[in-house]
């Protein structure tokens, strides 16, 4: 998860961009922070999906093969 101070800074820059506008340096900072946020989010989501096990109402494991393969690849390497 992204540090709270970085999320706060993203929100500050977003608010400023809507009101007074950003300087070139601030716009670059905003871009880098957003990129870092998205990378962190995607990594977290990928990790969550890799640990999901789907069970149908009859108790059968119906986890998609793609998810099983990704999980196996991650832990076998």
N, C-alpha and C positions, 0 to 999 in steps of 0.2 A: 504494500500500500504506500502511496505517496505521502510524504511528510505533511503534516497539517499546515506548517508555515508555507509550503509551496502551493498548496491548494488555496490558502488565503491570498497569496500573491497573485495566482491566476485570476481569482475573483476580483481583486483590486484592479488589475490591468484590464479586465473585461469591462468593469464599470467605467473606468477612466476612458476606455476607447469609445464608449457610447456617449460620454458627456463632452470631454474636452479634446479627445484624441490622444494618440500616443506618439512619442518621439520615435525616431528610428531605432534607438537602443532599446526602448521599451517594447517595441513591436518584435524585435529579435528575441528579447527575453521571453515575451509571451509565446512566441512560436516554439522556442526550446522547451518551455515549461509544459505546453500543451502536448508536444511530442513525447516528453517523458511521462506525462499522465497517461496518454494512450498506450504506450508500451507497457506500463505497469498494469493498466486495466486489462489489456489483451493477455498478458502473462497470467494474471489472476484468473481470468475467465477460462483460459486454456487449461490451467491446473484444475479448476472446478470440473470442467467437462470430462477431463481424463479420469476423474475419480467417481463419475456417475455410473451407477449400475441400474439399468432399467428392468423392472420386473412387471410382467403382465398380470392381469387379475387371477390367473391360474397358478401363479408362482414361478413361471418360467423366465429365465434370464433372456431378455430380448434386446440387450445392449447392442447398438449398431457395431458391426465388425470394424468400421473405421476407428471408432473410439477404442475398442479393445486392442487394435493394432497399435494405435498411438500410445496407449498405456504400456503395452508390452515392449515397444521400441524404447520408451523412455527408461524403463526399469531394467531392461536387459543390456543396455549399453553402458 
